[in-house]
């Protein structure tokens, strides 16, 4: 399923709003990229693939802008492990741990 993603630059997060609930992936700018820190999917939105959709969108956002990512969030790190084509945009110091 395709969900509209809102980029809330002020609060540094990507959001999906469904049925009155908000799922989000928060980030912090780091030298040369973005640190994807935390992914939150409310229980009422669980099981719909919303977390994976958010992560995919955030990784594509970084890739299209030539940014590197630091997957501090374990959900983001696991997604990258399952989709190794994103390894190319992971900050070099983070790849050594993988």
Beta strands, then each sheet from edge to edge (+ up, - down):
strand 1: 6-8
strand 2: 13-18
strand 3: 21-30
strand 4: 33-40
strand 5: 68-70
sheet 1: 1+ 2- 3+ 4- 5-
end
